Amino acid sequence: MAHIYPNSPTVEQYLELKGLERLGDNSESFDNKIALCKDCHSTQDYHTTNEDYLKLIKNPNLSKKN
């Protein structure tokens, strides 16, 4: 399981994702997790982009708190 919003974002990731909606109460929240293949998980962990992050949180298959 991968974190959608990185658990320990790099400075670059923090700046890239600053101000964007986060799913769940914290990075370990179930709502902030997604099943990804090994290669995609690595990319998500270390090279998250604004565009990729927004695609993941807008995925209709993810549950969101209402």
C-alpha positions as CSV (number, residue, x, y, z in Angstrom):
1,M,0.0,0.0,0.0
2,A,1.3,3.4,-1.0
3,H,0.6,6.8,0.6
4,I,-1.2,9.1,-1.7
5,Y,0.1,12.2,0.1
6,P,3.7,11.1,1.0
7,N,4.3,10.0,4.6
8,S,7.6,11.8,4.8
9,P,7.6,14.3,1.9
10,T,10.9,15.6,0.5
11,V,11.2,19.4,0.4
12,E,10.5,19.2,-3.3
13,Q,7.3,17.1,-2.7
14,Y,6.2,19.4,0.1
15,L,6.5,22.5,-2.2
16,E,4.9,20.7,-5.1
17,L,1.9,19.6,-3.1
18,K,1.6,22.6,-0.8
19,G,-2.0,23.7,-0.3
20,L,-3.6,20.7,-2.0
21,E,-6.4,18.7,-0.4
22,R,-5.3,15.8,1.7
23,L,-7.3,12.6,2.2
24,G,-7.9,11.4,5.8
25,D,-6.8,12.9,9.1
26,N,-3.1,12.1,8.7
27,S,-0.7,10.4,6.3
28,E,-1.3,7.0,7.9
29,S,-5.1,7.3,7.4
30,F,-6.7,4.5,5.4
31,D,-8.1,7.2,3.1
32,N,-4.5,8.2,2.2
33,K,-3.5,4.8,1.0
34,I,-3.8,3.2,-2.4
35,A,-2.6,-0.2,-3.9
36,L,0.1,0.4,-6.5
37,C,2.6,-1.8,-8.3
38,K,6.2,-1.7,-7.1
39,D,7.4,0.7,-9.8
40,C,4.4,3.1,-9.4
41,H,4.8,2.9,-5.6
42,S,8.4,4.0,-5.8
43,T,7.5,6.9,-8.1
44,Q,4.7,8.0,-5.8
45,D,7.0,7.8,-2.7
46,Y,9.9,9.8,-4.2
47,H,8.8,11.7,-7.3
48,T,5.2,12.7,-6.6
49,T,4.0,15.5,-8.9
50,N,1.1,17.9,-8.5
51,E,-0.5,16.3,-11.6
52,D,-0.1,12.7,-10.4
53,Y,-1.3,13.5,-6.9
54,L,-4.5,15.2,-8.3
55,K,-5.2,12.2,-10.5
56,L,-5.0,9.9,-7.5
57,I,-7.3,11.9,-5.3
58,K,-9.8,12.5,-8.0
59,N,-10.0,8.7,-8.7
60,P,-13.7,7.8,-8.4
61,N,-12.7,4.4,-7.0
62,L,-11.2,6.0,-3.8
63,S,-13.5,6.5,-0.9
64,K,-13.6,9.9,0.6
65,K,-15.1,11.1,3.9
66,N,-18.2,13.2,3.4
